[in-house]
């Protein structure tokens, strides 16, 4: 019987092989490119870990809930919908502005946690 590793395990093995086996034998631009690829693999692995924990990527829908906005602002992209709501004054009230700031902070830290966890950890407690 063969046990197939999951994609996260495969990515972590590929990254380790690249960093520990391949990159040390390279010089200059080739080494830089290998480490760049290893970093990209790390980012993808962290995104997969987030998906496995059920971490939600977006809270835009709940953020926009209850705002009195014209139907003409409806779009297919949540980012665009949020931008349109901001432009339309949906977050001008101080309570709404506080909700928006909190959402943007969480969203930024979540993204930063995937791309640069060390920096994210530094700002997570501010």
GUBA-510806 format. One line per 8 residues: their letters; for each residue y, z, x of N, C-alpha, C. Coordinates in pm, 1 decimal, m for minus. Layout:
residues N
A	Y:Z:X:Y:Z:X:Y:Z:X ~ ...
end
This chain:
residues 126
XXXXXXXX	m116.8:0.0:83.0:0.0:0.0:0.0:124.6:0.0:88.5 ~ 219.4:m83.7:53.5:342.3:m96.0:130.8:458.7:m34.7:53.5 ~ 537.9:43.4:122.7:656.5:102.6:60.0:777.3:23.3:106.8 ~ 851.0:m30.6:10.2:970.5:m108.5:43.0:1090.9:m14.9:53.2 ~ 1165.2:m24.3:163.3:1286.5:58.5:172.7:1393.0:5.6:77.1 ~ 1477.9:95.5:30.6:1585.8:51.0:m57.4:1697.4:m14.8:24.5 ~ 1789.9:m78.4:m45.0:1895.3:m152.8:25.0:1983.6:m63.1:110.5 ~ 2007.6:58.3:67.7:2089.3:149.7:146.8:2020.8:182.8:279.1
XXXXXXXX	1891.3:208.2:274.2:1814.4:236.9:395.2:1814.7:116.7:489.1 ~ 1800.5:m2.6:433.1:1803.8:m124.4:515.1:1939.9:m143.0:582.1 ~ 2045.5:m120.7:507.5:2179.9:m134.0:565.3:2202.0:m33.4:678.1 ~ 2159.5:89.6:656.2:2177.0:191.9:759.3:2095.9:159.5:884.8 ~ 1975.2:104.4:866.8:1891.9:65.2:981.6:1955.0:m52.4:1055.9 ~ 2008.3:m148.6:980.8:2072.6:m264.3:1043.2:2195.8:m221.2:1123.0 ~ 2274.0:m131.3:1065.4:2393.4:m82.7:1135.3:2354.7:m8.2:1262.6 ~ 2255.7:79.5:1253.9:2212.3:155.5:1371.4:2162.4:62.0:1480.4
XXXXXXXX	2087.6:m39.7:1442.1:2036.4:m136.4:1538.7:2151.0:m210.9:1606.5 ~ 2248.8:m248.8:1527.4:2364.1:m321.8:1580.1:2445.5:m234.2:1675.0 ~ 2473.9:m111.2:1634.5:2557.2:m21.7:1715.0:2483.4:28.3:1839.1 ~ 2357.4:68.4:1821.8:2283.2:129.8:1932.3:2210.3:29.7:2020.6 ~ 2170.8:m84.9:1963.1:2091.5:m179.7:2039.5:2166.9:m302.5:2087.7 ~ 2241.6:m363.4:1999.1:2306.8:m490.8:2031.2:2443.8:m471.6:2095.9 ~ 2530.7:m394.4:2032.3:2670.0:m380.9:2078.8:2683.6:m334.4:2223.8 ~ 2602.6:m237.8:2271.4:2619.7:m193.4:2409.5:2599.1:m303.0:2514.5
XXXXXXXX	2523.1:m405.0:2479.1:2498.5:m512.2:2576.4:2604.5:m622.3:2570.0 ~ 2696.9:m611.5:2478.2:2800.9:m713.7:2462.6:2930.3:m670.7:2529.6 ~ 3014.3:m767.7:2556.7:3144.4:m741.5:2619.7:3255.4:m806.9:2537.9 ~ 3373.6:m753.8:2550.7:3494.1:m816.0:2496.7:3489.4:m845.5:2347.9 ~ 3526.5:m970.1:2315.5:3538.0:m1011.9:2175.9:3404.8:m1004.4:2102.2 ~ 3295.0:m1032.7:2171.3:3164.2:m1026.3:2105.5:3130.5:m882.0:2066.5 ~ 3160.0:m788.5:2154.3:3135.6:m646.4:2122.5:3223.6:m603.8:2006.2 ~ 3349.2:m643.2:2008.3:3441.7:m610.6:1900.8:3388.7:m663.4:1767.2
XXXXXXXX	3342.5:m789.3:1765.5:3289.6:m848.5:1642.3:3165.6:m774.7:1593.8 ~ 3078.2:m734.5:1685.2:2957.7:m660.7:1646.4:2995.7:m526.1:1583.1 ~ 3093.4:m458.2:1641.9:3136.4:m329.0:1587.7:3210.7:m345.8:1455.8 ~ 3281.7:m456.7:1441.6:3348.7:m487.9:1315.7:3245.2:m507.5:1204.9 ~ 3138.2:m579.1:1236.2:3029.9:m600.7:1139.6:2962.9:m466.9:1106.2 ~ 2941.2:m382.4:1206.6:2881.3:m251.1:1183.1:2969.7:m167.1:1090.7 ~ 3100.4:m175.3:1109.3:3192.5:m102.9:1022.8:3185.2:m155.8:879.6 ~ 3177.2:m286.4:863.7:3164.7:m345.6:729.9:3035.8:m298.5:662.8
XXXXXXXX	2928.5:m290.8:739.2:2801.0:m241.4:684.9:2817.2:m96.4:638.7 ~ 2889.4:m14.8:715.0:2912.5:125.0:676.4:2989.3:134.4:544.8 ~ 3089.1:49.4:530.2:3169.2:49.1:407.1:3081.3:12.9:287.9 ~ 2999.6:m90.7:304.1:2910.2:m132.3:195.9:2811.2:m21.7:162.6 ~ 2758.4:45.0:263.9:2664.2:154.9:241.2:2730.8:268.1:163.3 ~ 2855.7:300.9:199.0:2926.0:406.8:126.1:2951.4:365.6:m18.4 ~ 2980.5:237.7:m42.5:2998.4:190.4:m179.3:2868.6:202.6:m257.7 ~ 2756.6:168.2:m194.6:2627.0:182.8:m261.6:2597.3:328.6:m292.6
XXXXXXXX	2629.5:417.4:m201.3:2608.5:560.7:m226.0:2691.7:605.7:m345.0 ~ 2813.7:556.8:m353.7:2899.8:590.3:m467.5:2840.9:539.6:m597.0 ~ 2785.6:417.9:m597.2:2723.1:361.8:m716.2:2603.0:444.8:m758.5 ~ 2525.0:493.5:m661.9:2406.0:572.2:m692.8:2441.0:705.4:m756.5 ~ 2555.4:761.8:m721.1:2593.6:891.5:m775.9:2662.4:876.6:m910.6 ~ 2679.3:753.1:m956.5:2743.7:730.8:m1085.1:2894.5:741.9:m1077.8 ~ 2946.3:739.4:m956.5:3091.6:748.6:m937.7:3155.8:628.5:m1007.3 ~ 3253.5:654.5:m1089.9:3318.2:546.4:m1161.6:3432.7:489.6:m1079.2
XXXXXXXX	3437.7:360.7:m1073.9:3539.4:292.2:m994.8:3677.0:300.5:m1059.6 ~ 3681.3:302.3:m1191.4:3811.1:290.5:m1253.3:3826.3:384.3:m1371.1 ~ 3942.4:440.8:m1380.5:3976.7:521.8:m1495.9:4095.0:459.9:m1567.0 ~ 4118.7:331.4:m1541.6:4236.0:265.1:m1598.4:4230.5:267.3:m1750.6 ~ 4114.5:241.2:m1807.8:4104.0:236.7:m1954.3:4146.6:370.1:m2015.2 ~ 4099.6:481.7:m1958.9:4137.8:611.8:m2014.4:4285.0:642.0:m1986.3 ~ 4335.6:591.9:m1875.6:4476.1:612.3:m1842.2:4566.3:539.2:m1941.9 ~ 4523.8:420.7:m1985.9:4603.9:340.3:m2077.9:4586.7:383.2:m2223.8
XXXXXXXX	4481.4:462.2:m2251.0:4455.1:507.8:m2387.4:4573.2:586.4:m2442.2 ~ 4608.4:556.3:m2563.7:4713.4:632.7:m2629.9:4854.8:586.9:m2599.1 ~ 4870.4:492.8:m2505.6:5005.3:442.1:m2477.9:5042.3:340.2:m2585.0 ~ 5162.6:346.6:m2633.0:5210.3:250.1:m2732.2:5262.2:127.4:m2657.6 ~ 5172.6:31.4:m2636.0:5209.4:m88.8:m2562.6:5187.5:m211.0:m2650.9 ~ 5269.7:m314.6:m2633.0:5250.9:m436.3:m2713.1:5116.5:m503.5:m2683.0 ~ 5056.7:m565.7:m2784.5:4930.1:m636.8:m2766.6:4942.0:m751.3:m2667.6 ~ 5062.0:m800.2:m2646.2:5082.1:m912.8:m2554.5:5051.4:m874.3:m2410.1
XXXXXXXX	5033.9:m743.9:m2382.2:5003.5:m700.2:m2246.1:4854.1:m707.6:m2215.2 ~ 4772.3:m739.5:m2315.3:4627.4:m744.0:m2293.4:4592.9:m852.5:m2191.6 ~ 4516.4:m814.6:m2091.5:4473.5:m906.9:m1987.1:4328.6:m875.9:m1951.2 ~ 4268.9:m959.9:m1869.0:4128.4:m940.1:m1833.6:4108.6:m850.0:m1712.1 ~ 4212.5:m821.7:m1637.5:4201.6:m739.0:m1517.5:4261.9:m601.3:m1543.2 ~ 4186.8:m495.8:m1509.4:4240.0:m361.0:m1528.4:4362.3:m336.2:m1440.9 ~ 4359.4:m389.1:m1318.9:4474.6:m371.6:m1230.3:4598.9:m436.9:m1290.5 ~ 4581.2:m554.9:m1345.5:4693.7:m625.3:m1406.7:4741.7:m551.4:m1531.5
XXXXXXXX	4647.1:m497.8:m1608.1:4683.2:m421.8:m1728.5:4765.4:m299.0:m1690.2 ~ 4724.4:m231.9:m1583.0:4798.4:m114.2:m1536.7:4938.5:m154.1:m1490.3 ~ 4947.8:m260.9:m1414.0:5078.4:m308.2:m1366.9:5168.7:m343.4:m1485.2 ~ 5112.6:m411.3:m1584.2:5191.2:m447.7:m1702.4:5238.0:m323.4:m1778.5 ~ 5150.7:m223.3:m1788.1:5187.4:m99.8:m1858.7:5299.6:m27.6:m1785.4 ~ 5294.5:m28.0:m1653.9:5401.2:35.0:m1575.4:5532.7:m39.1:m1598.3 ~ 5526.5:m173.5:m1590.5:5647.8:m254.3:m1613.2:5704.4:m234.1:m1753.0 ~ 5616.2:m213.7:m1851.3:5660.0:m199.1:m1990.8:5711.9:m58.8:m2020.6
XXXXXXXX	5709.4:30.1:m1922.2:5762.4:164.1:m1942.3:5660.1:262.8:m1996.4 ~ 5534.4:227.3:m1991.6:5430.3:314.8:m2044.7:5416.1:446.9:m1972.8 ~ 5471.8:456.5:m1853.4:5458.8:579.9:m1775.9:5595.0:640.1:m1742.3 ~ 5695.9:606.4:m1821.5:5830.7:657.4:m1796.7:5845.2:805.1:m1833.4 ~ 5770.3:851.1:m1929.9:5775.4:991.8:m1969.7:5714.2:1075.4:m1856.8 ~ 5775.3:1189.5:m1822.7:5726.1:1268.8:m1709.8:5576.5:1304.7:m1716.7 ~ 5527.5:1336.5:m1835.9:5384.5:1371.5:m1846.9:5296.6:1250.4:m1815.5 ~ 5337.3:1134.5:m1863.3:5261.9:1011.8:m1835.4:5273.0:975.8:m1686.8
XXXXXXXX	5390.5:996.4:m1629.0:5410.0:967.3:m1486.4:5320.5:1057.3:m1401.5 ~ 5305.1:1183.7:m1442.5:5215.3:1274.9:m1370.2:5071.3:1226.8:m1377.8 ~ 5027.9:1181.4:m1495.6:4891.3:1127.6:m1511.1:4871.8:1005.2:m1421.1 ~ 4973.6:919.2:m1416.8:4965.2:798.7:m1334.3:4954.7:835.5:m1186.5 ~ 5039.7:926.9:m1141.6:5033.9:968.5:m1000.6:4897.5:1027.3:m965.4 ~ 4844.0:1110.6:m1052.7:4712.8:1171.9:m1027.6:4604.7:1064.6:m1020.3 ~ 4610.4:967.2:m1111.7:4512.1:858.6:m1109.9:4523.1:777.8:m980.4 ~ 4645.5:741.4:m942.6:4665.4:659.8:m822.5:4618.5:734.4:m697.6
XXXXXXXX	4641.0:863.9:m692.7:4594.5:943.9:m578.9:4442.1:944.5:m572.1 ~ 4376.7:972.1:m687.6:4229.2:972.5:m691.5:4173.4:836.5:m651.6 ~ 4232.7:732.3:m705.7:4186.3:596.6:m678.1:4201.6:561.4:m530.0 ~ 4316.4:598.2:m473.7:4341.3:571.3:m332.0:4244.8:649.0:m243.7 ~ 4224.0:777.1:m275.2:4130.9:858.3:m195.4:3987.5:807.7:m208.4 ~ 3948.3:759.8:m327.4:3813.8:705.0:m346.4:3794.5:580.2:m259.4 ~ 3893.0:491.5:m260.3:3884.5:371.4:m178.7:3887.4:406.3:m30.7 ~ 3976.4:495.6:7.5:3986.8:538.8:146.4:3858.1:607.3:192.1
XXXXXXXX	3793.8:679.7:101.3:3667.7:744.9:133.7:3558.5:645.7:170.0 ~ 3568.4:525.6:117.9:3470.7:421.6:149.7:3506.4:349.0:278.7 ~ 3634.6:326.6:300.1:3676.1:248.6:416.4:3703.6:332.6:539.7 ~ 3749.5:457.5:518.7:3780.4:545.1:632.0:3764.0:691.3:589.2 ~ 3640.0:737.9:582.2:3614.2:871.7:530.3:3684.7:983.9:605.7 ~ 3705.7:967.8:735.3:3773.6:1071.6:812.4:3916.1:1092.8:765.6 ~ 3988.1:985.2:743.6:4125.3:994.5:696.4:4127.1:1046.9:552.2 ~ 4033.3:1000.7:469.9:4026.8:1047.9:331.6:4008.2:1199.0:325.9
XXXXXX	3920.5:1251.0:411.9:3894.1:1395.3:414.0:4021.0:1472.5:451.8 ~ 4099.7:1414.6:540.9:4223.9:1480.3:584.2:4320.8:1496.5:467.8 ~ 4327.9:1396.7:379.1:4424.4:1398.9:269.8:4365.6:1449.6:138.4 ~ 4236.8:1469.7:131.3:4173.6:1511.1:5.8:4218.5:1648.6:m40.6 ~ 4262.5:1732.7:49.0:4298.6:1869.3:13.2:4448.8:1892.0:6.4 ~ 4527.3:1787.5:24.5:4674.9:1801.1:17.6:4721.5:1818.2:m124.1
end
